[in-house]
Amino acid sequence: MTTRVLLAEDQGMLRSAMASLLNIEPDLHVVAQVGRGDEIVPAVAEHHPDVALVDIDLPGGSGLDVLPELTAAHPECAVIIVTTFARAGYLRRAMAAGARGFLVKDDPVALLAASIRQVLAGEVVVQPDLALAALRAPSNPLTDREQEVLQASRDGTPVADIARRLFLSEQTVRNYLSSAIGKTGARNRFEAHALAEDHGWV
């Protein structure tokens, strides 16, 4: 029986290479490839893959942002996160949202293929060292709103623009930023975002 695979990866050359290597496997067939987060759910609805290999850093919505909608709308499609960012916070968020596996891109394709088979057999696949790091890492202290405001401010966007984008008052945005800075132990919002990103909280 052939397993139908969807690839969500924004780097075209890497995506094509992954597809070619996976298609060599006798029991795997890549039925769809997308390069944006907002293309994942429609592609799953159209192509009905058994498993989706999803990157985190995607335009149009990160893999972690899309994951809750994907697993709710298509629980029959197992999701494996395949990312460059081996961060404990990302692993926690992915598992909480329903991912069945979490792998890094520098793993050999043979391991990726084996992981697909394990997940479809009912297992959860996570690298042991990353699982251990997730157990030892501090929990995310930021609320959903603090994460959203901090993420919106990452490029130095003015408070007024953030407020308009998120339909908040400017004072409310300042309050969320101040709270996030305090919780991360940072000196300013830029450092707070960098620390939160490093932990995988945003």
C-alpha positions, 0 to 999 in steps of 0.5 A: 500500500502506497503512503500519500505524502504532502510537502510544505517547504518554502525553499523550492530546491530543497522541496524538490530534492526531498520529493525526489528522494521520498519518491524513490521509496517503494511505499511512499508517493509525494502527491502535493508540494506547497511553499506557503503556510496558507496553502497547506489546509487547502492542499490537504483537502484536495489531495488527501495525503496520509501524512504532511511534512510541514516546515515551521518557517513558512510565508503565509503562516508558520507551520506551528500557526497552521497546525491546529487548523490542519489537525482539527480539519483533517485528523486523518492526516498525520503531521510531522514537523520537519524544521531547521529549528530544533527548539524545545519550545517549538517541540512543545507547541507542535505536540500540543497542537497534534503533531505526530513527529518532530524532526530536523532537516539535517537528518538523512532521508532514510530516517525521514522515510522510517519516521513516516512509517512509524507515525502511520503505525501509531507511534510518535517520533521525536529525537531523544535529545530534543525530547530531553531538552523539552523536558528540561526547558522552562515553560513558556511564560507568555500569554497568547496575546503577549506572544502576538504583540511581541511577534508583531513588534519584531521588526521595530513596527511602531506601537501605533501600527501594532495597535491598528493591526491587532485592534488594540489601544496603544496603551494596551500594546505597551502594557503587553510589551512591558509584561513580555519584557519583564517575563523574559528578563529582557531590556527591551522589546527587541531583546524580548523577542530574540529571547522568546524566539530562541526558546521557541515561544514565538 
